[in-house]
């Protein structure tokens, strides 16, 4: 009889150990990231300093060989990405030089981009990553401020860890102007 109690006790302890192990395993499983979170993680992988030429087919005078400098910085405890653009070698003087700032973050189930434009408005776009994970494309959702001239569309394409391109479409009185940045990591 005692041996039956010990066997029964052993079985119960074994079952409870398995039950607790399964319960702990369920607790430690990380939630599956949303598509917006995956896209944002891809964008955060671009954090760093970048330089490269710009090509503007509609305005060849802007494709003068002067490189652009792009800074991408993760901030707000990893919840936002700051994108700053300026002509390479120019000081940070917003009264003399263009220096648009763009913020990217996850808002609910969407990757959101807000572009604080030198045109004085704030287009808001939502982004989606391509199936291969190499490109994040942003479409205009709405805009605060004047709509005569505004950023309308952007695409970030990752070539490799040290090379990416950015394609931005600026609308000027309903006419698109396309800018292509071919950027290489400088740090």
C-alpha positions in Angstrom: 0.0 0.0 0.0 2.8 2.4 0.9 4.5 1.6 -2.4 1.3 2.4 -4.3 1.1 5.8 -2.5 4.7 6.6 -3.5 4.0 5.6 -7.1 0.8 7.7 -7.1 2.7 10.6 -5.5 5.5 10.3 -8.1 3.0 10.4 -10.9 1.2 13.4 -9.5 4.5 15.3 -9.0 5.6 14.4 -12.6 2.3 15.7 -14.0 2.4 18.9 -12.0 6.0 19.5 -13.2 5.0 19.0 -16.8 1.9 21.3 -16.3 4.1 24.0 -14.7 6.7 23.7 -17.5 4.1 24.1 -20.2 2.6 27.1 -18.3 6.1 28.7 -18.1 6.8 27.9 -21.8 3.6 29.6 -22.8 4.5 32.7 -20.7 8.0 33.0 -22.2 6.8 32.9 -25.9 7.3 36.3 -27.3 4.3 37.8 -29.2 4.6 37.7 -32.9 5.6 41.2 -34.2 3.0 42.9 -36.5 3.8 43.8 -40.1 4.3 47.4 -38.9 6.7 46.4 -36.2 8.7 44.3 -38.7 8.8 47.2 -41.2 9.9 49.5 -38.4 12.7 47.1 -37.3 13.9 47.1 -40.9 13.9 50.9 -41.0 15.8 51.1 -37.6 18.5 48.9 -39.2 19.4 52.0 -41.2 20.5 54.0 -38.1 23.7 55.8 -38.8 25.3 58.4 -41.1 24.9 58.2 -44.9 26.2 60.2 -47.9 25.7 60.0 -51.6 24.6 61.8 -54.7 21.1 62.9 -55.6 19.5 62.6 -59.0 16.4 64.7 -59.9 15.4 64.0 -63.5 12.9 66.8 -63.7 15.5 69.4 -62.4 18.9 68.4 -63.7 20.5 71.5 -62.1 19.8 69.8 -58.7 21.9 66.8 -59.8 25.1 68.8 -59.6 27.3 66.1 -58.0 27.1 67.6 -54.5 26.5 64.7 -52.1 23.6 64.7 -49.6 24.1 63.8 -45.9 21.4 61.7 -44.2 21.4 61.0 -40.5 19.1 58.3 -39.2 18.9 58.1 -35.4 16.8 55.8 -33.2 15.3 57.8 -30.3 12.5 57.7 -27.6 13.7 54.3 -26.2 13.5 52.7 -29.6 10.0 54.0 -30.4 10.9 56.6 -33.1 13.4 57.0 -35.9 14.6 60.5 -36.8 15.6 61.1 -40.5 17.5 64.3 -41.1 18.6 65.4 -44.6 21.0 68.2 -45.7 23.6 68.9 -48.3 26.9 67.4 -47.2 29.3 69.8 -45.7 26.8 72.5 -44.8 26.2 73.7 -41.3 22.9 73.0 -39.5 21.5 76.5 -40.2 17.8 76.2 -41.1 17.8 79.9 -42.1 20.2 79.4 -45.0 20.0 75.7 -45.9 17.3 73.0 -46.4 17.2 70.6 -43.5 13.9 68.6 -43.5 13.3 66.3 -40.6 11.2 63.1 -40.9 9.9 61.0 -38.0 9.0 57.3 -38.3 7.1 55.3 -35.7 4.6 52.5 -35.2 1.1 53.9 -34.7 -1.3 51.0 -33.9 -1.0 48.6 -36.8 0.7 51.1 -39.2 4.2 52.2 -39.8 3.8 56.0 -39.9 6.1 58.7 -41.4 5.7 62.4 -40.7 7.8 64.6 -42.9 8.4 68.1 -41.5 9.0 69.8 -44.8 10.9 72.9 -45.7 7.7 73.8 -47.6 6.1 74.4 -44.2 3.7 71.5 -44.1 3.6 68.0 -42.6 2.7 65.1 -44.9 1.8 61.9 -43.1 2.4 58.6 -44.8 1.9 55.0 -44.0 4.5 52.3 -45.0 4.6 48.7 -45.9 7.5 46.4 -46.3 8.0 44.3 -49.5 7.7 40.5 -49.2 11.5 40.1 -49.5 12.1 42.6 -46.7 14.4 44.8 -48.8 12.0 47.8 -49.4 9.6 49.9 -47.4 7.2 52.0 -49.4 5.3 55.0 -48.0 2.0 56.3 -49.4 0.5 59.7 -48.5 -2.3 59.4 -45.9 -3.0 63.1 -45.2 -1.3 66.4 -44.8 -1.3 69.3 -42.4 -0.6 72.7 -43.9 -0.5 73.8 -47.6 -1.0 71.1 -50.2 0.4 73.2 -53.2 3.9 71.8 -52.6 4.4 68.7 -50.5 6.2 65.4 -50.1 3.9 62.7 -51.5 5.6 59.3 -51.6 8.8 57.7 -50.5 10.6 54.4 -50.9 13.6 53.1 -48.9 15.4 50.2 -50.6 18.1 48.3 -48.7 20.9 47.1 -50.9 23.1 45.8 -48.0 24.1 46.9 -44.5 26.2 49.8 -45.9 24.2 50.9 -49.0 20.6 51.9 -49.4 18.6 54.2 -51.7 15.8 56.6 -51.0 13.3 57.7 -53.6 11.1 60.7 -52.7 8.3 62.2 -54.8 7.6 65.9 -54.2 4.4 67.4 -55.6 4.8 70.9 -56.9 1.4 72.3 -58.1 0.2 68.8 -59.0 3.4 68.0 -60.9 5.6 65.2 -59.5 9.3 65.8 -59.0 11.4 62.6 -58.2 14.6 62.6 -56.2 16.8 59.5 -56.0 19.4 59.3 -53.3 22.1 56.7 -53.6 23.5 56.5 -50.0 26.5 54.8 -48.5 27.2 54.4 -44.8 29.9 56.8 -43.5 30.0 55.3 -39.9 
